[in-house]
Structures are given as C-alpha cells and as structure tokens.
Amino acid sequence: METIKTFKFGAFDSRIAISRELPALDHILFDAKSEGSIPKFIIICDENTLPIAKKITGNTEIPFCVLKSGETSKTWASIETILMAAAAGGLGRDGLFIGIGGGVIGDLTAFAASIYMRGCKAALVSTTLLGMVDASLGGKTGIDLFGMKNLAGTFYPASLVYMPVETLASLPPPEWKSGMAELIKTAIIDGGDFFNLAASLTSDFSDDAFTSSFPQSFINTLLAGDAEKITECITRAVTVKGSIVEADPKETTGMRACLNLGHTFGHALESSAGLGTISHGEAVAWGIARSCELGIACALTSAKRAAEITGLLGSFGYELTAPHPLMGSEEIFLKALSGDKKKKAGKTVFIVPNENGVCSYVTDQQAILKKIITGAAL
C-alpha cells in the first residue's frame, strides 16, 4: 500500500508518500539523488524517535543528531546543534537533512535546511498523526522565541515527505489526541463529507471513553487490518491542505490563512499556559471552540454549525470550556493574542467556521475577545 501525491508549492516540488511501512534509508537517498549522485546527509531525530531512525538506517553506524523531545526543543540552540552536525559531516549545498519525528522535528529540520548554506534539501519521515495530517506538509517552519509560538521561521517545503502509518502504533494516546484535533480542523475547512468521515471514527465508542485521553481500544481499532479508515483520513487531510497551500504557498492571498482555524486562540493559550504545558492539538481544539463563539458573535457562524463542530470535538474528549484550566493570566493571554503573527492593518485575523467551510474575520474588539476567552456571556 502506497499513495504518492506531488504538490507544487511555489518554486518547491514536494512529494508525499503515504504507506504502511517505514521507508529504508536507501529508498530515501534514491528518491533524493540529483544528477545521478547520492547526497551527503544527516539524520535528525529526538530521543523518542531514535529507535525508528535506527530501524530506517538498518542500525548501521550512522551518526544521528539527537535532540530532546517536545516543544521545549524548538529553540535557536537546537538549530545550532543541527547546523553544527551538518558542518561536521561535510555537507555542502547539495546535502540532505533527513528529519525523523513529529511536528517539532519537522519544523527544526526544515528550518535548519532552509538557512544552511542558504538552503539545501530536506526530507521528512513523519511519525505522528499531527505531523502526517498537518505539520510536515506545506513548508511552514519555525522555532519559539521570546515565549511566542513560532515567532521565527521560514517557508521551506520538504522535497520528500514519508508518512508510514505503522509508526502510529507506538504513539501514546495524548499524541493521538493532539493529532486528531488537526485532522478535525482540516475536515471542518473542507466543508464536505470529510467532516462526516472524521465523525464516524468514534461511532463504535461512547463519549465517556474519551474523557481523559484516547482509549487504547480506539487506537487498536483504527490500526487494525490495513488501517483503511485512518489512512483515508490522512490522505484526505493531505489532499485538502496540499491543494490550499498550492494556491497560496506563502500566505499572501489570504487563502492559506484558512488553515489557521483554531490557531490564533490556540497559540495564545499555549503561550499563556507556558509553551509545552498543553499539547498543540488540544490547544487548537479549544481554539476552534472559541472561533465558533466568535463566529456566532459576528453573525458568520450559525448556532447549528457551531453545535455540530463542538459536538464532534466533545465526542473526542477535548477540553472546550472557557476559561481553559491551564490558561494562565488573562493579561498574558491577551498579550499573546495581540502579538499573533497573522495581522491585518494592526488588527488580529481570526478564522471562523461558516456553512461551507471557514472564512476570515478581522477585529480588535478586546471586550468581545475577553468575554470569549473567559466564558462570560456575549
């Protein structure tokens, strides 16, 4: 089983391979070779994905650039570590950075590749659901800076992205919960039957099963046999996001901005709670709920549509109440919200659901925003 999709993101071609099994290192190097020569390469992973990296390389004596796992690694220090490894390995501009891991490793690998000798190739082996359905595709790279999420970064799509579904079997339930939020986000944006497909994933389980984290029985069901349903969801998410990014690779026309559904509120929650305190996906799920409330307040989202969306999120057990228990101070949250990168004429841009998908709404109405994040009546 292998699905190949190729997208053109501006000047970059990005080849996506969705498969059951891990790619071998020789396979990756063959796909990356140019003019008949195999590139010099480095492999970047974290402490959790080092065993996967060794499996890909056949446990050969290849040096790995191993970083600490988690959001706290998205720093300049990690970028310097990768660049030092590349320089020590003698990589030139035709070198290849191979990142093996989730969204954090993908961000760091592609960012480092984008600035090493003014740009060399990046290949990603995405090992998490969040990475497969969102982070590894489309070329947004970044690190956290001054307490702000992804404040520094580049647009630099990986030339090759591998999505081996077998790695999801070792993913802990909280990581599933984080990734599923991004999958649901993309299904909402699609505005078609992808939403119903996402909703059908929990059809054999009660809402009570998801009160704290994803039950192992749910994960086992998704990965049983040929993992047809979750593979279809990943493929649909890749198709939806890929087509959007192709139309607006550097977020200049406004079309790509729709992918930020839940992220403006969600990133502010991550910053106010302390980066790494709450998973990205859980923050996005909470942010989508707040976006529904904002959409209702500005008459862009119907109460029925909002109820459908929050009902789906609720069935997966996401925390949707305001204020969020981990939010931190209201002042810090609003400061993070006002410092969001996606601004227009000094006002914050929000993405809110509508009947056909999503649309943008620009506002600086602090009174309404304050009510939404604190749970006060609108």
Stockholm file with secondary structure:
# STOCKHOLM 1.0

chainA/1-378         METIKTFKFGAFDSRIAISRELPALDHILFDAKSEGSIPKFIIICDENTLPIAKKITGNTEIPFCVLKSGETSKTWASIETILMAAAAGGLGRDGLFIGIGGGVIGDLTAFAASIYMRGCKAALVSTTLLGMVDASLGGKTGIDLFGMKNLAGTFYPASLVYMPVETLASLPPPEWKSGMAELIKTAIIDGGDFFNLAASLTSDFSDDAFTSSFPQSFINTLLAGDAEKITECITRAVTVKGSIVEADPKETTGMRACLNLGHTFGHALESSAGLGTISHGEAVAWGIARSCELGIACALTSAKRAAEITGLLGSFGYELTAPHPLMGSEEIFLKALSGDKKKKAGKTVFIVPNENGVCSYVTDQQAILKKIITGAAL
#=GR chainA/1-378 SS CEEEEEEEETTEEEEEEEESSCCCHHHHHHHHCBTTBCCCEEEEEETTTHHHHHHHHTTCSCCEEEECCSGGGCSHHHHHHHHHHHHHTTCCTTCEEEEEESHHHHHHHHHHHHHGGGCCEEEEEECSHHIIIIITSSCBCCEEETTEEEEECCBCCCSEEEEEGGGGGGCCHHHHHHHHHHHHHHHHHHCSTHHHHHHGGGTTSCGGGGSSSCCHHHHHHHHSTTCHHHHHHHHHHHHHHHHHHHHCTTSCSSSGGGGGTTHHHHHHHHHHHCTTSSCHHHHHHHHHHHHHHHHHHTTSSCHHHHHHHHHHHHHTTCCCCSSCTTCCCHHHHHHHHHTCSCEETTEEEEEEEETTEEEEEEECCHHHHHHHHHTCCC
#=GC SS_cons         CEEEEEEEETTEEEEEEEESSCCCHHHHHHHHCBTTBCCCEEEEEETTTHHHHHHHHTTCSCCEEEECCSGGGCSHHHHHHHHHHHHHTTCCTTCEEEEEESHHHHHHHHHHHHHGGGCCEEEEEECSHHIIIIITSSCBCCEEETTEEEEECCBCCCSEEEEEGGGGGGCCHHHHHHHHHHHHHHHHHHCSTHHHHHHGGGTTSCGGGGSSSCCHHHHHHHHSTTCHHHHHHHHHHHHHHHHHHHHCTTSCSSSGGGGGTTHHHHHHHHHHHCTTSSCHHHHHHHHHHHHHHHHHHTTSSCHHHHHHHHHHHHHTTCCCCSSCTTCCCHHHHHHHHHTCSCEETTEEEEEEEETTEEEEEEECCHHHHHHHHHTCCC
//
